[in-house]
Amino acid sequence: MHDLNGIRSKFDPLLDYYEHMRLIKRQSVDAPVVMGTVKITLVPVPKNKSVSVFVFESRGKKLVYVPCDCVPFPTDEILRGMDILVIGNTVISDVLKNGRKLSSEHPLRKEPHSFEGVLGIRERLGIGCVVITHIEEDWGKTYDDYVALEKQHVNVQFALGGLTIEL
């Protein structure tokens, strides 16, 4: 909560404004949250930043949402055997837009997962399906490039605007 409250305008924390307008109600989460038939568990990413992975469980199914800045990937037991992994900000190849090559020492290699790394996480944790989202234009891939990659890898999808996922 301290980190979230640090997101500020020049006047005050942004969340103060949203709470004052009764658009949100802040509360720290230190245990799973249940909303109807959905249980949501936050799993911290083991690093200095305050980043969490979100585990959604309902009716015996499990979807895990992994936002940006989730390197290294957590090893929590709750992440095993998920049905769907939705993971953001993944470097899809070493060749970027306009043919620019991404060296192994490039700073981008420290934050986002590589495509191969995501496939390794999938195998290690026994994940059913992977959906890669937050696809960056900088990677220089076209829709056809992503369709071709989907055909090469079973149960790997690339999210486009308006994607709906059902468990």
N, C-alpha and C positions, 0 to 999 in steps of 0.2 A: 504494500500500500504506500509505503514511503516513496518508492521509485515512481509509482503512478502519480502521486501527488506532486512530484517534481516536474511533471509536464505542465508548463506554464505559458500564459500570455505575458505581456509586459506588466500586467496588473496582479494577477493571482493564479493559483493552480486552476487549470481548465476544469477539473472535476468539481471544484467549489462552485463554479458557475452552473454546471449541469445539475448539481444537487440542489442548489438554490432555486433553480427553475423547475424542480421536482421531476426532472427527466431521468434521474438515476438515484439509487440509494447505495452508498458505498458500504462495503463490509469486507473485512479480511476473511479469507477462506483458508481454513486449516484442516478441513475434513471434507469427505465427499459431499456433494450437494445433490439432492434428489428433487427432480421436477417431474411430477406425474410418474410415468413409467421409465424415465431416463435418469440414470445415476451418472454424475459427472465428477471425475477425480482429476485433480491437478498433480502432475508429476514434475518436480523441479529438474531443470537441466543442470548438470554438474559443472558450473562455471561461475565466474564473478557476476555476470549480468543476471538480472531477475527475469528469467524466462521459464515458462512452464509448458509442458505438453498436456493436452487435454484428452482424457479418456472418457468416451461416451458409451455407456452400456445400457442395453434395453432388450428385453425378451430373449436373453441368451446370446445376443450379438454384441460385437465390440467394434467401435470406430475410434481411431486415434487421430487427432488433429495436431500436427507439428508445425508451428509457425516458423518464422525466420529466426535466425540466430540460435539454432538448437544444436550446435556442435560443441561438445561431443553429445552423441545421442544417449539418452539415459538407459540404464540397464535394469530398471525396475521390473520385477516379475510380472506386474499387472500388464505390461506391454507385450507379453508372449501370447501367441495364438490369436492375434486380432484379425477380424474379418477384413477390415479396410484401414489402410494407412493413408491419410491425406497429409502430404508434406510439401512445404513451401520453400521457395528460393533454392533451387537445385541447379548446379552447373551441368548442362546437358552434354557438352563436349568440350574438347580443348580448342576448337575453332570457333571464334566469336564472329560477330557481325563484320562484314567487309573483309573476311579472311584473316583477321587478326588472331594470333595464336596466344593461348593462355599458358604461360610457362608453369612448371611445377612449383616455382618459388613465388609466384604472383600472390599478392595479399588476398585476392578473392578465394584462394584455396584454403584460407583459414576459417572462413565463416560459413559459406553454404556447403551443403553436401554435394558430392559428385554424383552423377547418375549411377556409376558403378557402385559407389558407397551405399546408395539407397537400395540397390539390388542386393547388396551384401546384408544390409539390415533386414530386408525382407526374408532372405534365406535363414539368417541367424534366429529370427524371432518367429518364424512360421506364419508369415502374414499371407492372407488370402489374396488381396488385391491392393495395388498401390495406385494412388491418384496424385500426380505431381501438379501442384498449383503455383501461383505467383510466378508464372513464366515470364521471364524478362525479355524485352525486345532486344536488349544488348547481346543476348546469346545468338541472335541472327538466324533463328530457325523460323521456317514458314509452317503454316498449317500442314502442308504436305509432308514436311520433315517429321513432324510429330506423329502423323498418321502412319508413316513408314516405320517409325520406332515402335509404335503400338503393335504393329504386325509382327515385329521381330521378338517381342517379349510378351509372354502370356500374362494376362491380368495386370498389365501396366497401362494406365490411362493418363492423358494430359488434360487438365481442366481448362475449359474455355468459359467465357462469361455465361452465366445462367445455368451452370451445371447443377443438377440435382442428384443427390445420392440417397438411395434407399437401402436399408439393411433388410 
